[in-house]
Each structure stands twice: as structure tokens, then as C-alpha cells.
């Protein structure tokens, strides 16, 4: 069950023999929520998390905020 499904995700679920439910359909099917496991995606998989933390600390792999990823933009010293 999910709030919404992308077309590709819906197609993969149905192709493998699964059923696609929204959360209100799930609540009607199992009102008590027995035998139900709710999952959620990783919170730390965001692009913004790469930039968090101090840059000058040893063993820090913090990504700098830069204008472009070209040859001239913060490429020195292993950035």
C-alpha cells in the first residue's frame, strides 16, 4: 500500500503477481492492521545529505556546494 504509485512501479508489481493498494483500501481490507508491515524509504538517501558536515575534518567526505562540475570548479586536492 502507498499514497500513490508511479506507472513503472505499478507495472512491476502487477507483472510479478502482486496487488496494488492505496492506504484507504488497505484499511478497509484489514481494519486492525494484523499481518501488516509498514515500510518507509531511507531518510538519508537524499542528495542534500551529501553536503552535511564539516568539510575540513579528517576522513570527512562532505561534498561542496559548487556552481558546476566542470574542470575549473573545485577540482583541486581531491574534491
The 8 nearest C-alpha neighbors of each residue, nearest first, counted from 0:
[[1, 20, 21, 22, 19, 25, 2, 24],
 [0, 2, 21, 3, 22, 20, 4, 19],
 [1, 3, 21, 22, 4, 0, 20, 23],
 [4, 2, 1, 5, 21, 0, 20, 22],
 [5, 3, 9, 8, 6, 1, 2, 7],
 [4, 6, 8, 7, 9, 3, 10, 11],
 [7, 5, 9, 8, 10, 4, 11, 3],
 [6, 8, 10, 9, 5, 11, 4, 12],
 [7, 9, 11, 5, 10, 6, 4, 12],
 [8, 10, 6, 12, 7, 11, 4, 5],
 [9, 11, 7, 13, 8, 12, 14, 6],
 [12, 10, 14, 8, 9, 13, 7, 15],
 [13, 11, 17, 9, 15, 10, 14, 8],
 [12, 14, 17, 16, 10, 15, 11, 18],
 [15, 13, 11, 16, 12, 10, 17, 9],
 [14, 16, 12, 13, 17, 11, 10, 18],
 [17, 15, 13, 14, 12, 18, 11, 19],
 [18, 16, 13, 12, 15, 19, 14, 11],
 [17, 19, 13, 20, 12, 16, 0, 9],
 [18, 20, 0, 17, 9, 21, 12, 13],
 [21, 19, 0, 24, 25, 18, 22, 1],
 [20, 22, 0, 1, 24, 23, 2, 25],
 [21, 23, 25, 0, 24, 1, 26, 2],
 [22, 24, 26, 25, 21, 27, 20, 0],
 [25, 23, 27, 21, 26, 22, 20, 28],
 [24, 26, 22, 28, 23, 27, 29, 20],
 [27, 25, 30, 23, 29, 24, 28, 22],
 [28, 26, 24, 25, 30, 29, 23, 22],
 [27, 29, 25, 26, 24, 30, 23, 32],
 [30, 28, 32, 26, 31, 27, 25, 33],
 [31, 29, 26, 32, 27, 28, 25, 33],
 [30, 32, 33, 29, 26, 28, 35, 34],
 [33, 31, 29, 35, 30, 34, 26, 25],
 [32, 34, 35, 31, 29, 30, 36, 28],
 [35, 33, 32, 36, 29, 31, 37, 30],
 [36, 34, 33, 32, 37, 29, 31, 25],
 [35, 37, 38, 34, 32, 33, 0, 39],
 [38, 36, 35, 39, 0, 1, 32, 34],
 [39, 37, 36, 40, 0, 1, 41, 35],
 [38, 40, 41, 37, 42, 1, 36, 0],
 [39, 41, 42, 38, 44, 43, 37, 45],
 [42, 40, 43, 44, 39, 45, 38, 48],
 [43, 41, 44, 40, 45, 39, 48, 46],
 [42, 44, 45, 41, 48, 46, 47, 49],
 [45, 43, 42, 41, 46, 48, 40, 47],
 [46, 44, 47, 43, 48, 42, 49, 41],
 [45, 47, 48, 49, 44, 50, 43, 51],
 [46, 48, 45, 49, 50, 51, 44, 43],
 [49, 47, 51, 50, 46, 45, 43, 44],
 [50, 48, 47, 62, 51, 46, 61, 45],
 [49, 51, 62, 61, 48, 47, 63, 52],
 [52, 50, 48, 49, 61, 53, 47, 62],
 [53, 51, 61, 54, 50, 59, 49, 48],
 [52, 54, 55, 56, 61, 51, 59, 50],
 [53, 55, 61, 56, 59, 52, 60, 63],
 [54, 56, 53, 57, 59, 61, 58, 52],
 [55, 57, 59, 54, 53, 58, 52, 60],
 [56, 58, 59, 55, 54, 60, 53, 61],
 [59, 57, 60, 56, 55, 61, 54, 53],
 [58, 60, 57, 56, 61, 54, 55, 53],
 [61, 59, 62, 58, 54, 49, 52, 57],
 [62, 60, 50, 54, 59, 49, 52, 63],
 [61, 63, 50, 49, 60, 64, 78, 54],
 [64, 62, 65, 50, 61, 54, 78, 73],
 [63, 65, 62, 66, 50, 67, 73, 61],
 [66, 64, 67, 63, 72, 68, 73, 62],
 [65, 67, 64, 68, 72, 69, 73, 63],
 [68, 66, 69, 65, 72, 71, 70, 73],
 [67, 69, 72, 70, 66, 65, 73, 71],
 [70, 68, 67, 71, 72, 74, 73, 66],
 [69, 71, 72, 74, 68, 73, 67, 75],
 [72, 70, 69, 73, 74, 68, 67, 75],
 [71, 73, 69, 74, 70, 68, 67, 65],
 [74, 72, 75, 78, 71, 65, 68, 70],
 [73, 75, 78, 72, 77, 70, 71, 76],
 [74, 76, 77, 73, 78, 72, 71, 70],
 [77, 75, 78, 74, 73, 72, 55, 60],
 [76, 78, 75, 74, 73, 60, 62, 61],
 [77, 74, 76, 75, 73, 62, 63, 60]]
